[in-house]
């Protein structure tokens, strides 16, 4: 099975947040992403899982 990378818009919809929030997390270095060309950002499933895991761990304290 091939992992599908998500666009910023797809991830924003999945997390029910704004695209600006996603870009802010990318720019802060909290969410790993890569560019396709000059403007298109993609986020791997592993990066999403890593971010969600870190956020869950922070809430547990």
VOBA-861831 format. One record per atom (N, C-alpha, C, O): residue number from 1; atom name; chain; x, y, z. Coordinates in nm, 2 decimals, decimal comma. Layout:
// VOBA-861831
marpa resi->NUM | name->CA | chain->A | X->X | Y->Y | Z->Z .
...
// end
This chain:
// VOBA-861831
marpa resi->1 | name->N | chain->A | X->0,08 | Y->-0,12 | Z->0,00 .
marpa resi->1 | name->CA | chain->A | X->0,00 | Y->0,00 | Z->0,00 .
marpa resi->1 | name->C | chain->A | X->0,09 | Y->0,12 | Z->0,00 .
marpa resi->1 | name->O | chain->A | X->0,19 | Y->0,13 | Z->0,07 .
marpa resi->2 | name->N | chain->A | X->0,06 | Y->0,22 | Z->-0,08 .
marpa resi->2 | name->CA | chain->A | X->0,13 | Y->0,34 | Z->-0,09 .
marpa resi->2 | name->C | chain->A | X->0,07 | Y->0,45 | Z->0,01 .
marpa resi->2 | name->O | chain->A | X->-0,05 | Y->0,47 | Z->0,02 .
marpa resi->3 | name->N | chain->A | X->0,16 | Y->0,51 | Z->0,08 .
marpa resi->3 | name->CA | chain->A | X->0,12 | Y->0,62 | Z->0,17 .
marpa resi->3 | name->C | chain->A | X->0,09 | Y->0,74 | Z->0,09 .
marpa resi->3 | name->O | chain->A | X->0,16 | Y->0,78 | Z->-0,01 .
marpa resi->4 | name->N | chain->A | X->-0,02 | Y->0,81 | Z->0,12 .
marpa resi->4 | name->CA | chain->A | X->-0,06 | Y->0,93 | Z->0,05 .
marpa resi->4 | name->C | chain->A | X->-0,03 | Y->1,05 | Z->0,13 .
marpa resi->4 | name->O | chain->A | X->-0,07 | Y->1,06 | Z->0,25 .
marpa resi->5 | name->N | chain->A | X->0,04 | Y->1,14 | Z->0,07 .
marpa resi->5 | name->CA | chain->A | X->0,08 | Y->1,26 | Z->0,13 .
marpa resi->5 | name->C | chain->A | X->-0,04 | Y->1,36 | Z->0,12 .
marpa resi->5 | name->O | chain->A | X->-0,12 | Y->1,36 | Z->0,02 .
marpa resi->6 | name->N | chain->A | X->-0,06 | Y->1,44 | Z->0,23 .
marpa resi->6 | name->CA | chain->A | X->-0,17 | Y->1,53 | Z->0,23 .
marpa resi->6 | name->C | chain->A | X->-0,13 | Y->1,67 | Z->0,19 .
marpa resi->6 | name->O | chain->A | X->-0,02 | Y->1,72 | Z->0,22 .
marpa resi->7 | name->N | chain->A | X->-0,22 | Y->1,74 | Z->0,13 .
marpa resi->7 | name->CA | chain->A | X->-0,20 | Y->1,88 | Z->0,10 .
marpa resi->7 | name->C | chain->A | X->-0,24 | Y->1,96 | Z->0,23 .
marpa resi->7 | name->O | chain->A | X->-0,29 | Y->1,90 | Z->0,32 .
marpa resi->8 | name->N | chain->A | X->-0,20 | Y->2,09 | Z->0,24 .
marpa resi->8 | name->CA | chain->A | X->-0,24 | Y->2,17 | Z->0,35 .
marpa resi->8 | name->C | chain->A | X->-0,39 | Y->2,17 | Z->0,37 .
marpa resi->8 | name->O | chain->A | X->-0,44 | Y->2,16 | Z->0,48 .
marpa resi->9 | name->N | chain->A | X->-0,46 | Y->2,19 | Z->0,26 .
marpa resi->9 | name->CA | chain->A | X->-0,61 | Y->2,20 | Z->0,26 .
marpa resi->9 | name->C | chain->A | X->-0,67 | Y->2,07 | Z->0,31 .
marpa resi->9 | name->O | chain->A | X->-0,76 | Y->2,07 | Z->0,39 .
marpa resi->10 | name->N | chain->A | X->-0,61 | Y->1,95 | Z->0,27 .
marpa resi->10 | name->CA | chain->A | X->-0,66 | Y->1,82 | Z->0,31 .
marpa resi->10 | name->C | chain->A | X->-0,64 | Y->1,80 | Z->0,46 .
marpa resi->10 | name->O | chain->A | X->-0,73 | Y->1,76 | Z->0,53 .
marpa resi->11 | name->N | chain->A | X->-0,52 | Y->1,84 | Z->0,51 .
marpa resi->11 | name->CA | chain->A | X->-0,49 | Y->1,83 | Z->0,65 .
marpa resi->11 | name->C | chain->A | X->-0,58 | Y->1,92 | Z->0,74 .
marpa resi->11 | name->O | chain->A | X->-0,62 | Y->1,88 | Z->0,84 .
marpa resi->12 | name->N | chain->A | X->-0,59 | Y->2,04 | Z->0,69 .
marpa resi->12 | name->CA | chain->A | X->-0,68 | Y->2,14 | Z->0,76 .
marpa resi->12 | name->C | chain->A | X->-0,82 | Y->2,08 | Z->0,77 .
marpa resi->12 | name->O | chain->A | X->-0,88 | Y->2,10 | Z->0,88 .
marpa resi->13 | name->N | chain->A | X->-0,87 | Y->2,02 | Z->0,67 .
marpa resi->13 | name->CA | chain->A | X->-1,01 | Y->1,97 | Z->0,68 .
marpa resi->13 | name->C | chain->A | X->-1,01 | Y->1,85 | Z->0,77 .
marpa resi->13 | name->O | chain->A | X->-1,10 | Y->1,83 | Z->0,85 .
marpa resi->14 | name->N | chain->A | X->-0,91 | Y->1,76 | Z->0,77 .
marpa resi->14 | name->CA | chain->A | X->-0,90 | Y->1,65 | Z->0,85 .
marpa resi->14 | name->C | chain->A | X->-0,89 | Y->1,69 | Z->1,00 .
marpa resi->14 | name->O | chain->A | X->-0,96 | Y->1,63 | Z->1,09 .
marpa resi->15 | name->N | chain->A | X->-0,81 | Y->1,79 | Z->1,03 .
marpa resi->15 | name->CA | chain->A | X->-0,80 | Y->1,84 | Z->1,17 .
marpa resi->15 | name->C | chain->A | X->-0,91 | Y->1,94 | Z->1,21 .
marpa resi->15 | name->O | chain->A | X->-0,91 | Y->1,99 | Z->1,32 .
marpa resi->16 | name->N | chain->A | X->-0,99 | Y->1,98 | Z->1,11 .
marpa resi->16 | name->CA | chain->A | X->-1,09 | Y->2,08 | Z->1,13 .
marpa resi->16 | name->C | chain->A | X->-1,04 | Y->2,21 | Z->1,18 .
marpa resi->16 | name->O | chain->A | X->-1,08 | Y->2,27 | Z->1,29 .
marpa resi->17 | name->N | chain->A | X->-0,94 | Y->2,26 | Z->1,11 .
marpa resi->17 | name->CA | chain->A | X->-0,87 | Y->2,39 | Z->1,15 .
marpa resi->17 | name->C | chain->A | X->-0,85 | Y->2,47 | Z->1,02 .
marpa resi->17 | name->O | chain->A | X->-0,89 | Y->2,42 | Z->0,91 .
marpa resi->18 | name->N | chain->A | X->-0,78 | Y->2,58 | Z->1,03 .
marpa resi->18 | name->CA | chain->A | X->-0,75 | Y->2,66 | Z->0,91 .
marpa resi->18 | name->C | chain->A | X->-0,62 | Y->2,62 | Z->0,85 .
marpa resi->18 | name->O | chain->A | X->-0,54 | Y->2,56 | Z->0,91 .
marpa resi->19 | name->N | chain->A | X->-0,61 | Y->2,65 | Z->0,72 .
marpa resi->19 | name->CA | chain->A | X->-0,49 | Y->2,63 | Z->0,65 .
marpa resi->19 | name->C | chain->A | X->-0,37 | Y->2,71 | Z->0,71 .
marpa resi->19 | name->O | chain->A | X->-0,26 | Y->2,67 | Z->0,71 .
marpa resi->20 | name->N | chain->A | X->-0,41 | Y->2,83 | Z->0,76 .
marpa resi->20 | name->CA | chain->A | X->-0,31 | Y->2,91 | Z->0,83 .
marpa resi->20 | name->C | chain->A | X->-0,25 | Y->2,84 | Z->0,95 .
marpa resi->20 | name->O | chain->A | X->-0,13 | Y->2,85 | Z->0,97 .
marpa resi->21 | name->N | chain->A | X->-0,33 | Y->2,77 | Z->1,02 .
marpa resi->21 | name->CA | chain->A | X->-0,28 | Y->2,70 | Z->1,14 .
marpa resi->21 | name->C | chain->A | X->-0,17 | Y->2,59 | Z->1,09 .
marpa resi->21 | name->O | chain->A | X->-0,07 | Y->2,58 | Z->1,16 .
marpa resi->22 | name->N | chain->A | X->-0,20 | Y->2,53 | Z->0,98 .
marpa resi->22 | name->CA | chain->A | X->-0,11 | Y->2,42 | Z->0,93 .
marpa resi->22 | name->C | chain->A | X->0,02 | Y->2,49 | Z->0,88 .
marpa resi->22 | name->O | chain->A | X->0,13 | Y->2,44 | Z->0,92 .
marpa resi->23 | name->N | chain->A | X->0,01 | Y->2,60 | Z->0,81 .
marpa resi->23 | name->CA | chain->A | X->0,13 | Y->2,67 | Z->0,76 .
marpa resi->23 | name->C | chain->A | X->0,21 | Y->2,72 | Z->0,88 .
marpa resi->23 | name->O | chain->A | X->0,33 | Y->2,72 | Z->0,88 .
marpa resi->24 | name->N | chain->A | X->0,14 | Y->2,77 | Z->0,99 .
marpa resi->24 | name->CA | chain->A | X->0,21 | Y->2,81 | Z->1,11 .
marpa resi->24 | name->C | chain->A | X->0,29 | Y->2,70 | Z->1,17 .
marpa resi->24 | name->O | chain->A | X->0,40 | Y->2,72 | Z->1,22 .
marpa resi->25 | name->N | chain->A | X->0,23 | Y->2,58 | Z->1,18 .
marpa resi->25 | name->CA | chain->A | X->0,30 | Y->2,47 | Z->1,24 .
marpa resi->25 | name->C | chain->A | X->0,42 | Y->2,43 | Z->1,16 .
marpa resi->25 | name->O | chain->A | X->0,52 | Y->2,39 | Z->1,21 .
marpa resi->26 | name->N | chain->A | X->0,40 | Y->2,43 | Z->1,02 .
marpa resi->26 | name->CA | chain->A | X->0,52 | Y->2,40 | Z->0,93 .
marpa resi->26 | name->C | chain->A | X->0,63 | Y->2,50 | Z->0,95 .
marpa resi->26 | name->O | chain->A | X->0,74 | Y->2,47 | Z->0,97 .
marpa resi->27 | name->N | chain->A | X->0,59 | Y->2,63 | Z->0,95 .
marpa resi->27 | name->CA | chain->A | X->0,69 | Y->2,74 | Z->0,96 .
marpa resi->27 | name->C | chain->A | X->0,76 | Y->2,74 | Z->1,10 .
marpa resi->27 | name->O | chain->A | X->0,88 | Y->2,78 | Z->1,11 .
marpa resi->28 | name->N | chain->A | X->0,69 | Y->2,69 | Z->1,20 .
marpa resi->28 | name->CA | chain->A | X->0,75 | Y->2,69 | Z->1,34 .
marpa resi->28 | name->C | chain->A | X->0,84 | Y->2,56 | Z->1,35 .
marpa resi->28 | name->O | chain->A | X->0,91 | Y->2,55 | Z->1,45 .
marpa resi->29 | name->N | chain->A | X->0,83 | Y->2,47 | Z->1,26 .
marpa resi->29 | name->CA | chain->A | X->0,91 | Y->2,35 | Z->1,26 .
marpa resi->29 | name->C | chain->A | X->0,84 | Y->2,24 | Z->1,34 .
marpa resi->29 | name->O | chain->A | X->0,91 | Y->2,14 | Z->1,37 .
marpa resi->30 | name->N | chain->A | X->0,72 | Y->2,26 | Z->1,38 .
marpa resi->30 | name->CA | chain->A | X->0,65 | Y->2,16 | Z->1,46 .
marpa resi->30 | name->C | chain->A | X->0,59 | Y->2,05 | Z->1,37 .
marpa resi->30 | name->O | chain->A | X->0,57 | Y->1,94 | Z->1,42 .
marpa resi->31 | name->N | chain->A | X->0,57 | Y->2,08 | Z->1,25 .
marpa resi->31 | name->CA | chain->A | X->0,51 | Y->1,98 | Z->1,16 .
marpa resi->31 | name->C | chain->A | X->0,60 | Y->1,97 | Z->1,04 .
marpa resi->31 | name->O | chain->A | X->0,62 | Y->2,07 | Z->0,97 .
marpa resi->32 | name->N | chain->A | X->0,65 | Y->1,85 | Z->1,01 .
marpa resi->32 | name->CA | chain->A | X->0,75 | Y->1,83 | Z->0,90 .
marpa resi->32 | name->C | chain->A | X->0,66 | Y->1,83 | Z->0,77 .
marpa resi->32 | name->O | chain->A | X->0,56 | Y->1,76 | Z->0,76 .
marpa resi->33 | name->N | chain->A | X->0,71 | Y->1,90 | Z->0,67 .
marpa resi->33 | name->CA | chain->A | X->0,65 | Y->1,90 | Z->0,54 .
marpa resi->33 | name->C | chain->A | X->0,75 | Y->1,93 | Z->0,43 .
marpa resi->33 | name->O | chain->A | X->0,87 | Y->1,97 | Z->0,47 .
marpa resi->34 | name->N | chain->A | X->0,72 | Y->1,91 | Z->0,31 .
marpa resi->34 | name->CA | chain->A | X->0,81 | Y->1,94 | Z->0,20 .
marpa resi->34 | name->C | chain->A | X->0,74 | Y->2,01 | Z->0,09 .
marpa resi->34 | name->O | chain->A | X->0,61 | Y->1,99 | Z->0,07 .
marpa resi->35 | name->N | chain->A | X->0,81 | Y->2,08 | Z->0,01 .
marpa resi->35 | name->CA | chain->A | X->0,75 | Y->2,15 | Z->-0,10 .
marpa resi->35 | name->C | chain->A | X->0,77 | Y->2,07 | Z->-0,23 .
marpa resi->35 | name->O | chain->A | X->0,87 | Y->2,01 | Z->-0,26 .
marpa resi->36 | name->N | chain->A | X->0,66 | Y->2,09 | Z->-0,31 .
marpa resi->36 | name->CA | chain->A | X->0,67 | Y->2,04 | Z->-0,45 .
marpa resi->36 | name->C | chain->A | X->0,67 | Y->2,16 | Z->-0,54 .
marpa resi->36 | name->O | chain->A | X->0,57 | Y->2,24 | Z->-0,54 .
marpa resi->37 | name->N | chain->A | X->0,77 | Y->2,19 | Z->-0,60 .
marpa resi->37 | name->CA | chain->A | X->0,78 | Y->2,31 | Z->-0,68 .
marpa resi->37 | name->C | chain->A | X->0,80 | Y->2,43 | Z->-0,59 .
marpa resi->37 | name->O | chain->A | X->0,86 | Y->2,42 | Z->-0,48 .
marpa resi->38 | name->N | chain->A | X->0,75 | Y->2,55 | Z->-0,63 .
marpa resi->38 | name->CA | chain->A | X->0,77 | Y->2,67 | Z->-0,55 .
marpa resi->38 | name->C | chain->A | X->0,67 | Y->2,69 | Z->-0,44 .
marpa resi->38 | name->O | chain->A | X->0,70 | Y->2,76 | Z->-0,34 .
marpa resi->39 | name->N | chain->A | X->0,55 | Y->2,64 | Z->-0,46 .
marpa resi->39 | name->CA | chain->A | X->0,44 | Y->2,67 | Z->-0,36 .
marpa resi->39 | name->C | chain->A | X->0,36 | Y->2,56 | Z->-0,30 .
marpa resi->39 | name->O | chain->A | X->0,30 | Y->2,58 | Z->-0,20 .
marpa resi->40 | name->N | chain->A | X->0,37 | Y->2,44 | Z->-0,36 .
marpa resi->40 | name->CA | chain->A | X->0,29 | Y->2,33 | Z->-0,31 .
marpa resi->40 | name->C | chain->A | X->0,35 | Y->2,25 | Z->-0,20 .
marpa resi->40 | name->O | chain->A | X->0,46 | Y->2,19 | Z->-0,21 .
marpa resi->41 | name->N | chain->A | X->0,29 | Y->2,26 | Z->-0,08 .
marpa resi->41 | name->CA | chain->A | X->0,33 | Y->2,18 | Z->0,04 .
marpa resi->41 | name->C | chain->A | X->0,26 | Y->2,05 | Z->0,05 .
marpa resi->41 | name->O | chain->A | X->0,14 | Y->2,04 | Z->0,02 .
marpa resi->42 | name->N | chain->A | X->0,34 | Y->1,95 | Z->0,10 .
marpa resi->42 | name->CA | chain->A | X->0,28 | Y->1,82 | Z->0,12 .
marpa resi->42 | name->C | chain->A | X->0,33 | Y->1,77 | Z->0,26 .
marpa resi->42 | name->O | chain->A | X->0,44 | Y->1,80 | Z->0,30 .
marpa resi->43 | name->N | chain->A | X->0,24 | Y->1,70 | Z->0,33 .
marpa resi->43 | name->CA | chain->A | X->0,28 | Y->1,65 | Z->0,46 .
marpa resi->43 | name->C | chain->A | X->0,26 | Y->1,49 | Z->0,46 .
marpa resi->43 | name->O | chain->A | X->0,15 | Y->1,44 | Z->0,41 .
marpa resi->44 | name->N | chain->A | X->0,36 | Y->1,42 | Z->0,50 .
marpa resi->44 | name->CA | chain->A | X->0,35 | Y->1,28 | Z->0,50 .
marpa resi->44 | name->C | chain->A | X->0,27 | Y->1,22 | Z->0,61 .
marpa resi->44 | name->O | chain->A | X->0,26 | Y->1,29 | Z->0,71 .
marpa resi->45 | name->N | chain->A | X->0,21 | Y->1,10 | Z->0,59 .
marpa resi->45 | name->CA | chain->A | X->0,14 | Y->1,04 | Z->0,70 .
marpa resi->45 | name->C | chain->A | X->0,22 | Y->1,02 | Z->0,83 .
marpa resi->45 | name->O | chain->A | X->0,17 | Y->1,04 | Z->0,94 .
marpa resi->46 | name->N | chain->A | X->0,35 | Y->0,99 | Z->0,81 .
marpa resi->46 | name->CA | chain->A | X->0,43 | Y->0,98 | Z->0,93 .
marpa resi->46 | name->C | chain->A | X->0,45 | Y->1,11 | Z->1,01 .
marpa resi->46 | name->O | chain->A | X->0,45 | Y->1,11 | Z->1,13 .
marpa resi->47 | name->N | chain->A | X->0,46 | Y->1,22 | Z->0,93 .
marpa resi->47 | name->CA | chain->A | X->0,48 | Y->1,35 | Z->1,00 .
marpa resi->47 | name->C | chain->A | X->0,35 | Y->1,39 | Z->1,07 .
marpa resi->47 | name->O | chain->A | X->0,36 | Y->1,45 | Z->1,18 .
marpa resi->48 | name->N | chain->A | X->0,24 | Y->1,35 | Z->1,02 .
marpa resi->48 | name->CA | chain->A | X->0,11 | Y->1,38 | Z->1,08 .
marpa resi->48 | name->C | chain->A | X->0,10 | Y->1,30 | Z->1,21 .
marpa resi->48 | name->O | chain->A | X->0,06 | Y->1,35 | Z->1,32 .
marpa resi->49 | name->N | chain->A | X->0,13 | Y->1,17 | Z->1,21 .
marpa resi->49 | name->CA | chain->A | X->0,13 | Y->1,08 | Z->1,33 .
marpa resi->49 | name->C | chain->A | X->0,23 | Y->1,13 | Z->1,43 .
marpa resi->49 | name->O | chain->A | X->0,19 | Y->1,14 | Z->1,55 .
marpa resi->50 | name->N | chain->A | X->0,35 | Y->1,17 | Z->1,39 .
marpa resi->50 | name->CA | chain->A | X->0,44 | Y->1,23 | Z->1,49 .
marpa resi->50 | name->C | chain->A | X->0,39 | Y->1,35 | Z->1,56 .
marpa resi->50 | name->O | chain->A | X->0,40 | Y->1,36 | Z->1,68 .
marpa resi->51 | name->N | chain->A | X->0,33 | Y->1,44 | Z->1,48 .
marpa resi->51 | name->CA | chain->A | X->0,28 | Y->1,57 | Z->1,54 .
marpa resi->51 | name->C | chain->A | X->0,16 | Y->1,53 | Z->1,64 .
marpa resi->51 | name->O | chain->A | X->0,16 | Y->1,58 | Z->1,75 .
marpa resi->52 | name->N | chain->A | X->0,07 | Y->1,45 | Z->1,59 .
marpa resi->52 | name->CA | chain->A | X->-0,05 | Y->1,41 | Z->1,68 .
marpa resi->52 | name->C | chain->A | X->0,00 | Y->1,34 | Z->1,80 .
marpa resi->52 | name->O | chain->A | X->-0,06 | Y->1,37 | Z->1,91 .
marpa resi->53 | name->N | chain->A | X->0,10 | Y->1,26 | Z->1,79 .
marpa resi->53 | name->CA | chain->A | X->0,15 | Y->1,19 | Z->1,91 .
marpa resi->53 | name->C | chain->A | X->0,21 | Y->1,29 | Z->2,01 .
marpa resi->53 | name->O | chain->A | X->0,19 | Y->1,28 | Z->2,13 .
marpa resi->54 | name->N | chain->A | X->0,29 | Y->1,38 | Z->1,96 .
marpa resi->54 | name->CA | chain->A | X->0,35 | Y->1,49 | Z->2,05 .
marpa resi->54 | name->C | chain->A | X->0,24 | Y->1,57 | Z->2,12 .
marpa resi->54 | name->O | chain->A | X->0,25 | Y->1,60 | Z->2,23 .
marpa resi->55 | name->N | chain->A | X->0,14 | Y->1,60 | Z->2,04 .
marpa resi->55 | name->CA | chain->A | X->0,03 | Y->1,68 | Z->2,10 .
marpa resi->55 | name->C | chain->A | X->-0,05 | Y->1,60 | Z->2,21 .
marpa resi->55 | name->O | chain->A | X->-0,08 | Y->1,66 | Z->2,31 .
marpa resi->56 | name->N | chain->A | X->-0,07 | Y->1,48 | Z->2,18 .
marpa resi->56 | name->CA | chain->A | X->-0,14 | Y->1,39 | Z->2,28 .
marpa resi->56 | name->C | chain->A | X->-0,06 | Y->1,38 | Z->2,40 .
marpa resi->56 | name->O | chain->A | X->-0,11 | Y->1,38 | Z->2,52 .
marpa resi->57 | name->N | chain->A | X->0,07 | Y->1,36 | Z->2,39 .
marpa resi->57 | name->CA | chain->A | X->0,16 | Y->1,35 | Z->2,50 .
marpa resi->57 | name->C | chain->A | X->0,16 | Y->1,48 | Z->2,59 .
marpa resi->57 | name->O | chain->A | X->0,16 | Y->1,47 | Z->2,71 .
marpa resi->58 | name->N | chain->A | X->0,16 | Y->1,59 | Z->2,53 .
marpa resi->58 | name->CA | chain->A | X->0,15 | Y->1,72 | Z->2,60 .
marpa resi->58 | name->C | chain->A | X->0,02 | Y->1,73 | Z->2,68 .
marpa resi->58 | name->O | chain->A | X->0,02 | Y->1,79 | Z->2,79 .
marpa resi->59 | name->N | chain->A | X->-0,09 | Y->1,68 | Z->2,63 .
marpa resi->59 | name->CA | chain->A | X->-0,22 | Y->1,69 | Z->2,69 .
marpa resi->59 | name->C | chain->A | X->-0,23 | Y->1,59 | Z->2,81 .
marpa resi->59 | name->O | chain->A | X->-0,31 | Y->1,62 | Z->2,90 .
marpa resi->60 | name->N | chain->A | X->-0,15 | Y->1,49 | Z->2,81 .
marpa resi->60 | name->CA | chain->A | X->-0,15 | Y->1,39 | Z->2,92 .
marpa resi->60 | name->C | chain->A | X->-0,09 | Y->1,44 | Z->3,05 .
marpa resi->60 | name->O | chain->A | X->-0,11 | Y->1,38 | Z->3,15 .
marpa resi->61 | name->N | chain->A | X->-0,01 | Y->1,55 | Z->3,04 .
marpa resi->61 | name->CA | chain->A | X->0,05 | Y->1,60 | Z->3,16 .
marpa resi->61 | name->C | chain->A | X->-0,03 | Y->1,70 | Z->3,23 .
marpa resi->61 | name->O | chain->A | X->0,01 | Y->1,75 | Z->3,34 .
// end
